[in-house]
Amino acid sequence: MRHISAPLSGDSSADDSATVGHYALHLLRRMRQQGRRENTINLLERHLRLYILPFAGKRVASSLRRPDSLAFMDHLLAHPRLHAPRSANVCFQSWVTLMHHITDEGVALPANVVSRIARADVPRRTATLLSPEQIKTVASVMRCLRPRYSIAVWLGACAGLRKGELLGLKWEHVDLQRGLLTVQEQLQFGRTAPLKSKASYATLAMDYFLTDKLVEHLEEFPSPTQGGDPAGYVLTEADGKPVSKGKLDGQWRRAVRDSGLPSCTRLTDLRVFYISTLANSNNHSPKKVQKLARHAFMAHTWDLYALPPLADTMDRVSDFTIAFGEDDESAVSGSVGLD
């Protein structure tokens, strides 16, 4: 990623002539000094470079008013790079962060400069709870499209790895003898990056099924060895280089289409399958499921990821048929006809 850089001298202070660009650079430097997560800094830097600075970088910061925030939101919604309203909302939050920083530095911006700005209307994302048969189908299709990529399906469905974690997994993080997988880094924009949160770092005991899949993958696509053990990335191209996010996304969309799955099915749904399978097995406590999901908060695991089984796989409820006296054998068995 190309970084924003410019000569800075001293700390930022309230200056009636200082530009938005001046405070943007100071904000990035401040965040690095505070040891903020690299992923957070990279995202803010990207928003500044591509959207905020071209829009208002040369403006005198003290001249900003609420209409500028309204105009920036409209600018984002019309921007050709931002294909989804959700992306516009995330970028606008970076604008809010910058406005708060400018205010903290002593610039007298109006109190309502970013308050009550209507965001884009984004429907809540709904996860797709895939069945084991659908997982096997999409893995088989992926194997036909790009054999090296099929292991990504199994790592997502059987270990719950996120996309960046899939791309950044190395053989040195996998202990095939003991059946352990250590999640400790990811690839973002082609570079190694820290994980999403502290809870994301973990060593997971793998199911024998996943261990066998990894062994098969290693046998079919041998990796360079170091000290007798496989080295390098698990998910690679033929030349040994790690797979890019764009290529994995593209092959996933093709596999979803050719598998006959709903077009909205995402790689994240493999993680939903992993967590939901653990949660609905009755073999693990809620706390253990949270730990295996590598979530910092219990609510995140159970409200967003642990979906209940599909209705057609559950026992039919007959309590109300009995309660209202329709307890003949055909009614209780559920064979109710509709005119």
N, C-alpha and C positions, 0 to 999 in steps of 0.2 A: 504494500500500500504506500502511495506517495504521501509523505507527511507535510503538514503545514509548517513552515519555518520562517522566521524573521528575526532580526536582531532585537533583543529586548534588553533594556537597561533599568535596573532597580525594580521596585514593586510598583504595581498599578496604583494609581490614586485618582481621586476625582479630578477631572480635567475637562473643562467645557469644550475643548477642541478635540478630545480623543475620539477616535472612530470606533465603530462596532468591531472592526477587524482587530484593533489594538486590544480590546477587552477579550476577544475570542482567543487570541494568542496567549494572553495572560491566564485565562481560564484553563487552557490545556496544560500550561506549565504548572499551575497550582495543583491540578489534579495529579500530575505525575509526582510532584513533591509530596503529596499526601499518600502516595502509594495506592491510588485507586486501581481497580482491576483493569488490565490492559484491554480487555474486550470492550469495557465501557468507554475507555478513552478513544479506542479505534472507531467506535460507532459515532461518538460525538464529533471526532475529527472528520469523518466522512461526511456527516451532515453539514458541518461548517464549510468544508471545501466545495461540495457540490451544490448546496442549496442556499445556506444562510449568507455566506460572504458574497456570492454573486448577486444576491438580492439586496443586501444592505451593508456590505462590508465597508464601504466608503462613507456611509452616513455618519454624521456626528452623533454619538450615542445619546447625548442629552436631548436630542431633537426627536427621539422616538416617542410615538404616541399610540394609543389604542388602535386607531385606524391602520397603523403599520402592521400590527399583529393580525388584524382581520385580512389585510391585503396579502400577508405572507401565507396565511392558510389557504386563500384562494389560489395563490401562486403554486403551492404544493399540489393542490387538487388538479391543476391543469398541467403539471410538469410531465413531460413525456417519459422521464425515467421512472416515475412512481406509478406503477400500474395498479396498485391496490390502495383503497382508502386507508387501510390499516397502516401502510407504510407512511402515508402523509401524516397520520396522527403521531406516529413514533418520531418522525422528524420534527414536528411542531413542538414536541416535548423538549427537544434539544434547544429550540428557540426559547422556550420558557426557562430552561436552565441558564442560558446565557443572559436573559433579562434579569433573573434573580442575582446573578453574579455581578452584573453592572450596577444594580441597586446596592448590593453589599459593599461595592467599592466606593460608595458615596455619591453616585450620580442620582440626581433627583428626578427619577422617572415617575410618571403618574401611577398612583396605586392600582389603577385598573388596566395597566398596560397589557396584561395577559389574562386577566380574570374574566371568567364567563365567556370565553371565546368558544363558539360551537365547533366541535370536532366533526369529522366526517362520520356519517352513520355506518357503522360496521356491524353486520350480524355476528353474533357470537359463534365462534368456531365449534362445530360439533364433531366429535371423534367418531370414527367408524370402527365398530367392534368386529374385527375379522374373525372368522372361524378357522380352526386348524386346517381344514381342507382348502380354504382360500389362501392361507399362508403357503401351503405346499404348492398350490397352483402358481402363485406369483413367483415363488422361488424357482420353479421349473421353467417358467417362461423367461425369467431373467437369465437362467442358465443357457437357454437357447440364444438369447439376444447377445449376452456378454458373459460367458462362463465365469470369468474372474470376479464378477460383481455379485454372484448369487450368495456368497458367504455373508454379504452385507444384510441380506434378508434374515438369515438365521441369527446373526449377532444382534439385530434389532429386536427380533421376536423372542429370542431365548435368553438374552442378557440385558435387554432394555437400553442398549447404547443409543445415544443421540447421534445426529448426523455428523457433527464435528468429531465426536468420539470414535465413530466408525472409521472415519477417514484417518484419524491420528493414531489408531491402535497399532502397536508394533509387536513383533513376535517376542521381544524381550519382556513384554507385559503379560504374556500367556505362558502358564506353566501346565503343559499338557500332561505331565506325569501325575501331578497332584490335582489337576482339574481346577486351577485357579486362574482368574482373569483380573488384572489390576487396571483400573481406570484412573489415569493420572495426567493425561493431557489430551488435547484435541488439535485439529487443524482448522484454522480460520484464515481465509484469504491466502491459502497456500503456506501459512506459517504456523509454527507451533504456538499454542496459546493456552493460558490457564483454563480450567474448567468453569462451568457456570457458577458454582458456589462451593463452599467448603464441604457441604454434604455430598457433592458429586464425586469426591475422591473416595475410592473404596476398592477393596479386593473382594471379588465375588466368587463364590463356589459355583462352578458350572454344572449344569445337568449333563449326564453322560451323553445325551443326544447331541448337545452342542459340541462337546469335546470330540465326538466322532466326526462331526461335520468339519471341524477345524483340522483334524488329522487328514481327512480326505482332501481338503483344500490344499494343505501343505504338500501332500503326495503328488497332486496333479500340477500344482504350480510351485515348484521348489524355490526357496528363497536363499540368498547368500547366507553362509554360516559364519559364526564368530565363536571360537572356542568350542566348536562342535555343535552349537545350538543355532537354530534359524535366527536370522537377523533381518532388519528392515521392516517395512510396513506390511501388515496382513493383507490389506486391500491395495493392490497395485495394478498398474498397467503392465504390458508385456516387457517394457524396458526397465521395470523395477521402480519407477517413480510413483509416488502416491497419486491416487485418483482425485481429481478436482471435484468440488461441490457441483459445478455445472454439469459435468459429465454424469455424475451419479444421479442427479435430479432428472436429466434427460432420459436416461435408461429406465429410471423408475416410472416415469410417466408412460413410456412405451410398454413396460411390463404390465402396468395397471390397465392400460387400454386393451392389450392383447389377452389379458386374463379375464376380461369381462367384468372387472370390478367397477364400482362407481368412480366417475372421473375425479371426484373430490378426495379420493383415498390418498393419504400422504404417508411419507416415510415415518412420521411421528406415530401413525396408527400401529406400527409394529411395536412401539414402546407401550402403547395403550393395551395391545394384546398381552404383552409380557406382564404388566402390572395387574391387569384384570384377571389373568389366569392364576396368578399367585393369590390374589385377593379372594377369588371365588372357589379356591381349592379346599378351603377349610383346614389346610395343613399348616398355616402360618398365622401368628398373631398380627393384629393391625400394626403394631410397632415394628415387627420384623418386615412386613410388607413395605412400610415406609423406608426402612433401612435399605432393603434391596432395591427400591425405586430410586434411592439416593436423593430424597427430597428433604429440605430443611424443615418443612412443616407438614404435619399430619393431614391438615385440611387439603393441601395441594394434591396429595396422593389420592385421597378418597373422594374429593369433590370433582376433580378434573380427569383422573386417569382410571380409577377402579370402577369400570362400568359393570352393571349387573348383567347376568346372562340374558341372551335373547329370549323373548317370550316363547318362541316355538320350541325351545329346548327345556322349558320348565314344566313341572307337573301341572296339569290343568286344575284350576280351583273349582271345587264342587260344593263348597260350604253354603252358598246362597241358594243353589238349586235345592239342597236338602232343607234349608231354613224355610223356604216358601212352599214346601210340600211336594215339589216335583222330584221325588226321590226314586222314580222308576229307573230301571237299569239303563235305558237308553239315554235318559237325561243326565244321569250322573256320569256316564261314560263320555258325555260331551257331544253326542251325535244329535245335535239340535238342527232342525231344518229351518230355512228361511223362505218365506213366500216371495 
